[in-house]
């Protein structure tokens, strides 16, 4: 049985945390023993982690200092595989991989790196990325970026899309929603960290062309950009837009929505777009890097349009809301390609080969 040491800062809500929780829960226990290393033992997904997954808490908050605790831990446990699920952790860990010749190291990159990583001190470490025995890219966009901009050998990169836990989503999406909606309005939901990357400022600009329309936009999420977005909303006079902050269970909001919008400037491989489809909700996504065209099947589970054309995007919203979309076809589009059973087998194949 191979021991796999997964490393993350915490289990707060996020794509990387969700994927690694699924991996820890679903790996074949006759072949693999997952152990989860967290800087802090906290976060939403702790409640969804199986009891047999051992959690090792480092009691640290800074990624760069965590290496001084991770190195002795690897020496002590001697895992067959170390799996890092966070880009900055992988960057800082990459130079010391050679210290452990009997351990295989895998990194799962979380973004299109050239778009996401701008700090020179972190980019410096990406020159050591070739030390990893395997790099997981979530999309073709991400893989191509690593090859073209970071000179990674394509043979070291395996593309594996993100898994969707339908059992969890099917349970959570049926919870009662306390939010009151005006039934005379069409409901649109967007979810994400309130940062420039997620493009909510672009979405608010789109909604300047939807004033007076019977459309209500609810944005779920929190972040440093919240006050700026709230000020933008007020200046634009958008009375049909509301920010609800971070909610523990976004799935009832998504299930009841008439449309889900992804406004990001770039992505890695957006779980929210997968999960909207898993809830049976049609999506409209900005034409940005990050595997969007691998998720969206045009006119089946969603559409893609350039959000910088704010007038055109607004018109696209209006036309979509007039159409009838088939919930079963939307769900099948996601389930057939991204269910956790399909994706876990791909990960297990890599773990076995290493």
C-alpha positions as CSV (number, residue, x, y, z in Angstrom):
1,X,0.0,0.0,0.0
2,X,1.4,3.4,-1.0
3,X,1.3,6.2,1.5
4,X,0.4,9.5,-0.2
5,X,1.1,12.8,1.7
6,X,-1.3,15.5,0.5
7,X,-0.2,19.1,1.4
8,X,-2.5,22.1,1.7
9,X,-2.7,25.3,3.8
10,X,-6.2,24.4,5.1
11,X,-9.5,23.1,4.0
12,X,-11.4,26.4,3.5
13,X,-13.7,26.7,0.5
14,X,-11.8,26.6,-2.7
15,X,-11.2,24.5,-5.8
16,X,-7.9,22.9,-4.6
17,X,-9.4,22.1,-1.2
18,X,-12.4,20.5,-2.7
19,X,-10.5,18.3,-5.2
20,X,-8.0,17.1,-2.5
21,X,-10.9,16.3,-0.1
22,X,-12.4,14.2,-2.9
23,X,-9.1,12.4,-3.6
24,X,-8.5,11.7,0.1
25,X,-12.0,10.3,0.5
26,X,-12.3,8.2,-2.6
27,X,-8.9,6.6,-3.3
28,X,-8.9,2.8,-3.2
29,X,-7.9,1.9,0.4
30,X,-6.5,-1.4,-0.7
31,X,-3.8,0.4,-2.7
32,X,-3.4,3.8,-1.1
33,X,-3.2,5.3,2.3
34,X,-3.9,9.1,2.1
35,X,-2.5,11.4,4.8
36,X,-3.4,15.1,4.8
37,X,-0.9,17.8,5.9
38,X,-2.5,21.1,6.8
39,X,-0.8,24.3,7.9
40,X,-3.9,24.9,10.0
41,X,-6.6,22.3,10.8
42,X,-9.5,24.4,9.8
43,X,-12.0,25.0,7.0
44,X,-15.4,24.0,5.6
45,X,-14.3,20.7,4.1
46,X,-13.1,19.2,7.4
47,X,-16.7,18.3,7.9
48,X,-16.7,16.3,4.6
49,X,-13.5,14.4,5.2
50,X,-13.7,10.7,6.0
51,X,-12.7,9.7,9.5
52,X,-9.9,7.3,8.3
53,X,-7.9,10.2,6.7
54,X,-5.1,11.1,9.1
55,X,-4.6,14.9,9.4
56,X,-1.2,16.3,10.4
57,X,-1.3,19.9,11.5
58,X,1.9,22.0,11.0
59,X,0.7,25.0,13.1
60,X,2.1,27.6,10.7
61,X,0.6,30.3,8.6
62,X,3.4,31.2,6.1
63,X,4.0,29.0,3.1
64,X,7.7,29.8,2.9
65,X,8.3,28.9,6.5
66,X,6.3,25.7,6.2
67,X,9.1,24.0,4.3
68,X,11.2,23.8,7.5
69,X,8.4,21.6,8.9
70,X,7.5,19.7,5.8
71,X,11.1,18.4,5.1
72,X,11.5,16.6,8.5
73,X,8.0,15.3,8.2
74,X,8.8,13.7,4.8
75,X,12.0,12.2,6.3
76,X,10.0,10.7,9.2
77,X,7.0,9.3,7.3
78,X,8.9,8.2,4.1
79,X,5.8,8.4,1.9
80,X,5.8,6.8,-1.5
81,X,4.3,10.0,-3.0
82,X,4.1,13.7,-1.9
83,X,1.2,15.5,-3.6
84,X,1.1,19.3,-3.3
85,X,-2.1,20.9,-4.2
86,X,-1.2,24.6,-4.0
87,X,1.0,26.4,-6.5
88,X,3.1,28.4,-4.0
89,X,3.8,25.4,-1.8
90,X,4.9,23.5,-4.9
91,X,7.2,26.4,-6.0
92,X,9.0,26.5,-2.6
93,X,9.2,22.7,-2.3
94,X,10.6,22.1,-5.9
95,X,14.3,22.9,-5.2
96,X,14.6,20.3,-2.4
97,X,12.9,17.3,-4.1
98,X,16.3,15.8,-4.8
99,X,16.8,15.3,-1.0
100,X,14.3,12.4,-1.2
101,X,15.3,9.9,-3.9
102,X,12.9,7.3,-2.8
103,X,9.8,9.5,-2.8
104,X,7.9,10.6,-5.9
105,X,6.7,14.2,-6.0
106,X,3.5,15.4,-7.8
107,X,2.2,18.9,-8.1
108,X,-1.3,19.8,-9.1
109,X,-1.1,23.3,-10.6
110,X,-4.2,25.4,-9.8
111,X,-4.0,28.3,-12.3
112,X,-2.7,29.4,-15.7
113,X,0.7,30.4,-14.0
114,X,1.7,33.2,-16.4
115,X,-1.6,34.9,-15.7
116,X,-1.7,34.3,-11.9
117,X,1.9,34.5,-10.6
118,X,3.4,37.9,-10.8
119,X,5.8,38.1,-7.8
120,X,9.4,37.6,-9.0
121,X,10.4,35.7,-5.9
122,X,7.8,33.0,-6.6
123,X,8.4,32.9,-10.3
124,X,12.1,32.3,-9.5
125,X,11.2,28.9,-8.0
126,X,9.3,27.8,-11.2
127,X,12.7,27.1,-12.8
128,X,12.9,24.1,-10.5
129,X,9.5,22.8,-11.5
130,X,11.1,20.2,-13.7
131,X,12.2,18.4,-10.5
132,X,8.6,17.2,-10.0
133,X,8.1,13.6,-11.3
134,X,4.6,14.5,-12.4
135,X,2.7,17.8,-12.9
136,X,-1.1,17.7,-13.1
137,X,-2.7,20.4,-15.3
138,X,-6.4,20.8,-15.1
139,X,-6.9,22.1,-18.6
140,X,-5.2,22.3,-22.0
141,X,-4.7,26.1,-21.4
142,X,-2.8,25.4,-18.2
143,X,-0.7,22.6,-19.8
144,X,0.2,24.8,-22.8
145,X,1.2,27.7,-20.5
146,X,3.6,25.5,-18.6
147,X,5.2,24.2,-21.8
148,X,5.4,27.5,-23.7
149,X,6.2,29.9,-20.8
150,X,8.1,27.7,-18.3
151,X,9.8,25.3,-20.7
152,X,8.3,22.2,-18.9
153,X,8.7,19.0,-20.8
154,X,5.2,18.0,-22.0
155,X,5.9,14.4,-21.0
156,X,6.0,15.4,-17.4
157,X,2.5,17.0,-17.6
158,X,-0.7,15.0,-17.3
159,X,-4.0,16.7,-17.9
160,X,-6.7,15.7,-15.5
161,X,-9.9,17.7,-15.2
162,X,-11.5,18.4,-11.8
163,X,-13.9,15.8,-10.3
164,X,-17.4,16.6,-9.3
165,X,-18.9,14.9,-6.2
166,X,-22.5,14.4,-7.3
167,X,-23.5,12.6,-4.1
168,X,-22.5,15.6,-2.0
169,X,-24.0,18.2,-4.4
170,X,-27.3,16.3,-4.8
171,X,-27.6,16.3,-1.0
172,X,-26.6,19.9,-0.4
173,X,-28.6,21.5,-3.3
174,X,-31.9,20.3,-1.7
175,X,-31.4,22.3,1.5
176,X,-34.0,25.0,2.1
177,X,-33.0,28.4,1.0
178,X,-33.9,31.2,3.4
179,X,-33.2,33.9,0.8
180,X,-36.4,35.4,-0.5
181,X,-36.6,36.0,-4.2
182,X,-39.1,38.2,-6.1
183,X,-40.8,35.6,-8.3
184,X,-41.3,38.3,-11.0
185,X,-37.5,38.4,-11.5
186,X,-35.2,36.0,-13.3
187,X,-32.5,34.9,-10.9
188,X,-28.8,35.0,-11.8
189,X,-26.0,33.8,-9.5
190,X,-22.2,34.3,-9.7
191,X,-19.7,32.9,-7.2
192,X,-16.1,33.6,-6.3
193,X,-13.5,35.4,-4.3
194,X,-14.0,39.2,-4.6
195,X,-10.7,39.8,-6.4
196,X,-9.9,41.4,-9.8
197,X,-9.2,37.9,-11.2
198,X,-12.9,37.0,-10.9
199,X,-14.1,39.9,-13.1
200,X,-17.1,41.0,-11.0
201,X,-16.3,44.6,-11.9
202,X,-16.8,43.6,-15.6
203,X,-20.1,41.9,-14.6
204,X,-21.3,45.1,-12.8
205,X,-20.6,47.1,-16.0
206,X,-22.7,44.6,-18.0
207,X,-25.6,45.2,-15.6
208,X,-25.6,48.9,-16.4
209,X,-27.3,47.8,-19.6
210,X,-29.9,45.7,-17.7
211,X,-31.4,48.4,-15.6
212,X,-35.1,48.1,-15.6
213,X,-35.0,44.5,-16.7
214,X,-36.7,41.9,-14.4
215,X,-33.4,40.3,-13.6
216,X,-31.8,39.9,-10.2
217,X,-28.0,39.2,-9.7
218,X,-26.8,37.6,-6.5
219,X,-23.0,37.4,-6.0
220,X,-21.7,34.9,-3.4
221,X,-18.2,35.3,-2.0
222,X,-15.9,37.6,0.0
223,X,-12.5,39.2,-0.4
224,X,-10.4,42.2,-0.3
225,X,-12.1,43.8,-3.4
226,X,-15.5,43.8,-1.7
227,X,-15.7,47.5,-0.7
228,X,-14.5,48.6,-4.1
229,X,-17.2,46.5,-5.8
230,X,-19.8,47.8,-3.4
231,X,-18.8,51.4,-4.2
232,X,-18.9,50.6,-8.0
233,X,-22.4,49.1,-7.6
234,X,-23.6,52.3,-5.8
235,X,-22.1,54.6,-8.3
236,X,-23.7,52.7,-11.2
237,X,-27.1,52.7,-9.4
238,X,-27.5,48.9,-9.6
239,X,-30.5,48.2,-7.4
240,X,-30.9,44.6,-8.8
241,X,-27.5,43.4,-7.7
242,X,-26.7,42.0,-4.2
243,X,-23.6,40.8,-2.5
244,X,-24.4,38.1,0.1
245,X,-20.8,37.3,1.2
246,X,-19.5,33.8,1.7
247,X,-22.1,31.2,2.3
248,X,-21.4,27.7,3.6
249,X,-23.7,26.0,1.1
250,X,-24.0,27.8,-2.3
251,X,-25.7,24.9,-4.1
252,X,-29.4,25.8,-3.3
253,X,-28.7,29.3,-4.7
254,X,-27.3,27.7,-7.9
255,X,-30.0,25.2,-8.2
256,X,-32.8,27.8,-8.1
257,X,-31.0,30.2,-10.4
258,X,-32.2,30.7,-14.0
259,X,-28.6,31.3,-15.1
260,X,-25.1,31.0,-13.7
261,X,-22.4,33.5,-14.8
262,X,-18.6,33.1,-14.8
263,X,-17.1,36.5,-15.3
264,X,-13.4,35.6,-14.6
265,X,-10.5,37.2,-16.4
266,X,-8.7,33.8,-16.2
267,X,-9.2,30.4,-14.4
268,X,-7.5,27.1,-13.8
269,X,-10.4,24.8,-14.4
270,X,-13.4,26.4,-12.6
271,X,-15.2,24.1,-10.2
272,X,-18.0,26.5,-9.9
273,X,-18.8,26.0,-13.6
274,X,-18.8,22.3,-13.2
275,X,-21.0,22.5,-10.1
276,X,-23.5,24.8,-11.8
277,X,-23.9,22.1,-14.4
278,X,-24.2,19.5,-11.7
279,X,-27.1,21.5,-10.2
280,X,-28.8,21.5,-13.7
281,X,-28.3,25.3,-14.2
282,X,-27.3,26.7,-17.5
283,X,-24.1,28.9,-17.6
284,X,-22.8,31.9,-19.5
285,X,-19.0,32.2,-19.2
286,X,-16.5,34.8,-20.2
287,X,-14.2,33.7,-23.0
288,X,-11.1,33.5,-20.8
289,X,-8.1,31.1,-20.4
290,X,-8.6,28.1,-18.1
291,X,-10.4,25.3,-19.8
292,X,-13.8,27.0,-20.2
293,X,-14.2,25.5,-23.7
294,X,-13.5,22.0,-22.2
295,X,-16.5,22.4,-19.8
296,X,-19.0,24.3,-21.9
297,X,-20.9,22.3,-24.5
298,X,-22.5,25.1,-26.5
299,X,-26.3,25.2,-26.2
300,X,-26.3,22.1,-24.0
301,X,-24.9,23.2,-20.6
302,X,-24.0,26.8,-21.4
303,X,-22.5,29.4,-23.7
304,X,-19.2,31.4,-24.0
305,X,-19.1,35.1,-24.8
306,X,-16.6,37.9,-24.4
307,X,-17.6,39.9,-21.3
308,X,-15.5,43.0,-22.3
309,X,-18.2,43.5,-24.9
310,X,-20.5,44.5,-22.1
311,X,-23.5,45.4,-24.4
312,X,-23.3,42.1,-26.3
313,X,-22.9,40.2,-23.0
314,X,-26.0,41.9,-21.6
315,X,-28.0,41.1,-24.8
316,X,-26.8,37.5,-24.5
317,X,-28.1,37.3,-20.9
318,X,-31.5,38.6,-22.0
319,X,-31.7,36.1,-24.9
320,X,-30.7,33.1,-22.7
321,X,-33.3,34.0,-20.1
322,X,-36.0,33.8,-22.7
323,X,-35.0,30.2,-23.6
324,X,-35.9,26.9,-22.1
325,X,-33.0,24.7,-21.0
326,X,-33.2,21.0,-20.1
327,X,-31.9,20.3,-16.6
328,X,-31.4,16.6,-17.3
329,X,-29.2,17.3,-20.3
330,X,-27.1,19.9,-18.4
331,X,-26.5,17.4,-15.6
332,X,-25.6,14.6,-18.0
333,X,-23.2,16.8,-19.8
334,X,-21.2,17.3,-16.6
335,X,-21.7,13.8,-15.1
336,X,-20.6,11.9,-18.1
337,X,-17.2,13.7,-18.3
338,X,-16.4,14.9,-14.8
339,X,-18.0,12.7,-12.2
340,X,-15.6,11.8,-9.4
341,X,-15.5,8.1,-10.4
342,X,-14.2,9.0,-13.9
343,X,-11.5,11.4,-12.5
344,X,-10.4,9.3,-9.5
345,X,-9.4,6.5,-11.9
346,X,-7.2,8.8,-13.8
347,X,-5.4,9.9,-10.6
348,X,-5.1,6.3,-9.4
349,X,-3.5,5.3,-12.7
350,X,-0.8,7.9,-12.2
351,X,-0.2,7.0,-8.6
352,X,0.2,3.3,-9.5
353,X,2.6,4.0,-12.4
354,X,4.8,6.1,-10.1
